[in-house]
Amino acid sequence: MLSYPPVFRGHVKEARITPAVSRGSLPFGAQFVSTLASSTSTPILSNIGKILASVVAIIRAPKILYPASRPVQNINQQLQQACKEICEPVVHYNLNPYETLEGERALILQGRNQEGKTTLLRTSLPWWRRVGPRAYEGLYLNGSEGKGVTCFGDWQTTQMYGVTQAAGSEIKRVLSQYTESQLLRRLSTVLWLLLGRLWRRPFGRKRPVVIVDQFEELLKQYPAEALDWANTLTNLHTRSALARVIFVVNSDAGAQTLLNLNQGPRFTKLILEPPSAEGANVDMEIFDKCGRNIGLYKLVLAEIDRGAIEKGKEETFIKKQVRRWEEDFHVPYPLKYDRSWSELAEKESLPLMKQRLGQALEQVLLAQKGQDSQPMLTPEKVKKQIEIATRCWETLDKMQVLDAMEPQWAKRLEGAGAEPAVAESLAKHIRCLIGNPVPNEQGEGQGVHITMAQPRQEL
């Protein structure tokens, strides 16, 4: 039986020669094959062994010389770990997200909760992108795991398999080292120098794929940090060409948050449309009640099987479940300001932008209805709240108005004289208005927000 490290009589010194790198960093396969080849008396077998040792060393060297690239792994394997086991019934989407990754824009994949977005990313991979030299490698990041840490930096560290923080540059460092470690690129560079113009250019870089799943949960937990990080990550796709980036979101507000990021059009948005379920073994009546959401459909069937709900009376359960998902996993409005507000201040004036914001806020407050369908606030109370808001933003410049997040607005409004509960409510309304296009003077254009019902509040 051979021991490790292998020792052969007559070749002890040769077997224990210190390698060019440390013993712990030299691949065991290469060291073992090289030692075995040296101990072989047949020259042909010895030479073959040395060649094999060189091949093993070359293949393993990138991960040794570039240890920070280790989190970059096979995407198919990572998605298999992230997805539930696929079970019947199965519906098919006429959509392949990876077809758009060859372009210069990052991808936003939007679909409802439990609709199968992650499963689609897994099953739509062509076979040659799952295994072999052309397989996609990259990072799978899950925003839902942000709830289990105390800060955004800790979330990045957990997603990098515990790699120590690098001042916020973890992703860039990993992708850069992965790019530098690619064997074909290194060999093609050498051949380029040797063969000159026989090749027009070296092999292109193999760009890793970065999938940010459940991005809205990360936005809800750390809005400002997640936005800045998403902007930087997108630039690694559109500018640096270090990666191909996919953001997975649940709602229009989550997608619009990314689309509102300035610096020009940098995204392609794909929406999962309700499938036809052709060829699938589904109860079409229940499937239609579920809005053709396959995940919700399976959940309803499970509840029926265990007797929690009666078949034919699924509507109440479906409405409650959808509302719960929206509250837990959707951002309530686009968290990045809409460009139309900035353009209004530039083309017209900053006072006009503030005036239009005040008019829209007044329309929102007046339009609020309670459960009794009566106005929640009297015109007098609305007037007082508008006065507080006007005092709050009177001396602010354009970016101070547009960039402030909800907590900062609440603090400002409280300082301007609003009660804490009123300040929080007004802050949410202001941020929602700024995240959507500028409405006209009658408040039209923000209809979704106007219908929001809030508890009765007093000044």
N, C-alpha and C positions, 0 to 999 in steps of 0.2 A: 504494500500500500504506500502510495506517495504521500509525503508530508508537505505541509506548507510552512515556509517556502521550501520548494523541492531542493534537495541536496543530493548530488551524485558523486560517487567516488572518483577521484582524479580530477574533479572539476569544482571543488569546493570554493576555491578563491574566485573563480569566474562566476559562479552562481551567486556570490554575495557581493559582487562589485556594486558600489553605490551608483544608482541611476542618475541621469541628468537632473531629474526632479526628485523630490523626497520619496521614500519607499511607500508611504501611505498614498501618495498621489499617482504613482505609476500603476496603470491598470494591471490587476493580477493576471488576466488572460494573456497579456503581452509578455509579462515577466515569466510566466510558467512556460509558454510556448518557446520563448527565446532560450530558456535554460534547457528545456527538453531537446531543442534542436542542437544545442552545443554539445550535449552528451551523446548524440547519435553519431555512430562511427561512419554511416553511409553518407557521403558528400551530398548526394541528391536530396535525401531526406533532410539533411541539415539545412541546405539552402532553402528548401520548401518551408521548413519550420521558421527560418528567419524571415522569409517573406510574409508568412502568416502573422508573425509577431509584429512586423511593421504595420500590416494592415490593421490589426487590432489596436495598436497604439495610435494610429492616425484617426481611427473611428472614435476611440474613447478620449483622445486628447482635448477636443473642444470643451467637453464638460469639466475637464480637470483644469485647463488653463483659464476658463471663463466660468467660475463657479456660480456667479450671480445669474447665469442663464438657466439654471436648473429648474426654476418654476415653470419655464416654457415646456409644456408637455403636449402629447398628442391630444388634439381637441376632441376627437371622437371618444376617447377613453374618459375624458373629463365630463363630457355630456352624458355618457352612460352612467356615471356615478351620480350626476345631478338629477337625472330623470327617474321617474317611477317606472316600474316594469310595465311595458305596454300590454294592455289586456283588451279583450273585445268588449264592446264594438269599437271598430277603428274607422275614422273618417279620413279622407284625403283632401289636402289643399293643393290647388293648382298654382303653387307658388314655391320658388326656390330662392331663399334669401342670399345664397352665396353667389348667384349670378351677378349681383350688383357690386360685389366686392372687388371686381377687377377694375372698377372705375376709380376716380379720384375723390369720391365722396364717401363719408362714413354712412353707416346704415342705421336707421331707426326702425325697429320691428315692433309694431303696435298690435295688441290683441287683448281681448278681455281676460279676466282672471280665469284660470283653469281651462283656457281654450286650447292649450297645447303648444305654446310658443317655443318652449325649451325642447319639447319633443320634436317639433318641426325642424329646429336647428340640428338636431341629431339625425333624424331620418332623411333629411334632404341632402346630406353629404354624399356625393358620388363615391363609389367604392375606392377609386384611386386617391381620394382625399382622406380615406380612413386609415389605410395601411400603405407601406411602401415609401419610396423616396419622395413622392409628391404629396404625401399626406399632410394635412393642415396641422400645424403645431401652434400653440399659443397659450393664452391665459383665460381661464374661466373665473370671473369674479361675481360674487353674489351679494347684491345690496341688502338683502334681508338679514345678513349676518352682522349688519351695522347695529342692530338692536342689542347685541350681546357684548358690546364694547363701550368704553367711556368717552372716546373721542374719535374723530375721523382718522387721525394718524394711526390709532390702534387697529382700525378696520383694515387699512392698507397693509399693515404688518401681518395680520392674520391671513389675508388673501395671498400674501407672498410666502406662505408656509413658515411664518415666524422669522423671516429675515429681518435683521435690525433695520430700523428706519434710516433713511438716507435723505433727511431734510426734505421729504416730499417728492424725491426723484426716483422712488423705487421702480415704478413702471418703466421709466425711460432707461434706467440703468440695466434692467433685465432685458429689455428689447434690444438695446445697443449691444450688449455682450452676446446675445443670441445671434444677432446679425454678424458680428465679427467672428463668431465661432463656426460658421458654416463651412463645411469641408469643401464643397464644390466651388464656392467662391474663392477660397484660398488656392486650391489647385489651379483654377482657371486663371488666376492672377499670375501664378508662376509660369503657366504655359503661354500666357500672353507675352511675358518678357522673353521667353525662349523662342517662340514661333513668330513673333512680330506681327505682321499683317495677314498671316494665314487665317486668323479669326478676326472678325470685325469688332467684336467686343467680348469681354468675359461674360460668364453666366450671370444672369440677373439675380438679385438677392431674393431669397425666400422670405417673404414677409409673414410674420406670425399673425394669427387672428386673436383679437382681444374681445371677448364677449362679456358685457356688463349686464347680467341678468337682474331682474327686480330693481331697476335703477330708481324707480319712484320711491321705494322704501328708503333708499339712501338719501334721496332728496328730502323726504319728510323728516328724517333724523338729523341731517346736517346740511341744510339748504345752501348756505353760502359756500361752505367748503366743497360740497359735491359739485356745485356749478363751476367753480374755478377749476377743479380737478377735471371735470368733463371737458371743459374748453381746452385744457392742455392736452388731454388724451386725444381729442379730435385732431389737434394739430399734428400729432404723431402720425396720423393717417394722411391728412390733406397736405401738409407741408414737408415734414421730415421723411415721409414714406417709410417709416420704421414698422408700421403695423397696419392691419385692416381691422377696423373697429365696428362693433355692433352693440347698440344700446337696445335693451328690451324693456318696453314700457306697457302699461295697462290702459292708459286713458289719453284722450286728446290733450288734456292739460299737461301731462308728462311729456308728450311728443312736442307740444308747442313750446315748452320750456327750453328744449334743446334747439328748436328751430329759431327761437328768439335770440340765441347767442349771436352777437355781432361778429363781423369779419367776413361777411359774404355768405353765399349759399354753399354749405359744406356737408349737407345731408341729403340722402335719399330716404324717403319715408315709405314703408310698406305696411299695409293694414291687412290683417287677417279677416277676410270676408266670411260670413257664415257659410259653411259647406253644405252641399246638396245632400250628403249622406247616401249618394247613389251606391248601391251594392253593399251597404252596411246593414247589419241586423239591428235596427232601432225601431222603437215605437214612435212613429212620426208625430202623433198627437202630443206626447210628452216632450219630444225633441223640439217641436215648434214652440211649446210653452216656455222652454228653457232658452229661447232665442237662438236655437241651433248651436248652443255652447256644449260641446261634448263632455267637458269636465263637470259642468253643472248637471248635465243629464245623468251621468253615472252617479253623482252624489244623490240625486233625487231617487233613482232606482234603489240605491242602497238604503235610503230612509224608508222607502216603501216596503222593501224586503224585511226590514226589522220591525215594521209596524209603527214607526214613528209618525207617518202621515198616511192618509187614506188615498188610494188611487182615484184620480178624478178631482182631487182637492189639493192639488200641488201648488196653485198660484200663490197662496199666502207664504208658503215656505220659500218659494223661488224669489219673491219680492224681498223678503227679509234677508235672505242670503246674499243677494246682489247688493242690497244697500249696505250690509255689513262689510262686504268686500270693498266697496267704494270708500267707506269711511276708514278702513284699515290700510288699504294698499294704494289708494289714489291720492295724488296731490289735488287740493281743492281748486287750484287755478294755476296758470303758468307762472312760475317763480321768477322768470326773467322778464323785464319790461318789454313791451311791444315797441317796435321801432317807430310806429306812427306818433308816439308821444314825443320822442326826440326830434322827429322831423317837424312836428308842429312848432316846437320851441325854436328850431333853427330857421324855418321858413317864415314864420310869423313873429312870435315873441314868447319869452318865458312867462310874462304875466298872462298872456292868452292861454298858454298851456295850463297854468294853475287855475284860471277861471273856468276852463272847460272841465278840469278835474273836479272843481267844486260843484259845478252844475250836475255832472254825472253822479257824484256822491249824494247830492240832494235827491235826485230821482230814485236812486237805490233805496234810500231811507224811507221815502214816501211810499214806495211800492211794496214794502214789506207787509206781509199779511200774517196774522196768527191763525190758530186752528179754527177760530170762529169766523174766519174770512174778513175780519175787521182790521183796519190799519193798526200796526203795532206801536207806532209813534204818532203823536199829534204834530201838526205843523209847527207849533211853538217849540216842542222838544227838538224837532229836526233843525229848526233855525239855530238853536243854541249849539247843537253839535257841529253844524256847518261853521259857525263862528269860531269854535275851538279849533277845528281843522284848518281854517284859513289863517288863524294866528300861528299855528304850528308851522305851516310851510311858507309863510310870508317872506322870511329872510333867506330861505334855502336856495341854492343854485340848482341847475337842471339835474345834474347827476346825483346830488344829495336827495332830490325828490325821487328819482327813478331807481337808484341802486339800493336804497334802504330796504331791509327785510322787515317782516311783520313785527318781531320783537323790538326793533329799533323804532318803528313807527309808534308802537304802543308806549314806549318810554317817552317819546316826544310829546304825544298827545296828553299823557298824564302830567307831564311838566307844564303843558299849556292849560291845565285846569280840569281835565276830564277825570271822572272816577275810573278806577282800574278796569272794571268790567266794560264800561263804555269805551275806554281807550283801546282795549283788545278788540272789541267789535268793529270800531272805526278803522283800526289798523288793518284788519282782514279785508274790509270793503275797499280800502284804498289800494292795497296790494293787488287785489283781484282786478280792479279797474285798470291799473297800470300794466298788468300782465296781458290785457286784451286790447284790441284796437280802440282808438279814440272814438267814442260815440258822438252822435250829433248833439245839438243843443237840447233836444228833447229826451236824451238818454238812450236813444235807440242804438243798437249795436252791442249792448251788454245784457241782452235779455236773459241769458242763463243765470247771470249773477243777480239780477233784479228779483228773480223768483225765490231767492234763498230766504228761508224763514229762520229768524233768530229769536231767542227768548226776549220777553219784554224787559226793557232796561230803563233805568232812571238816571238822570243826571245827578 
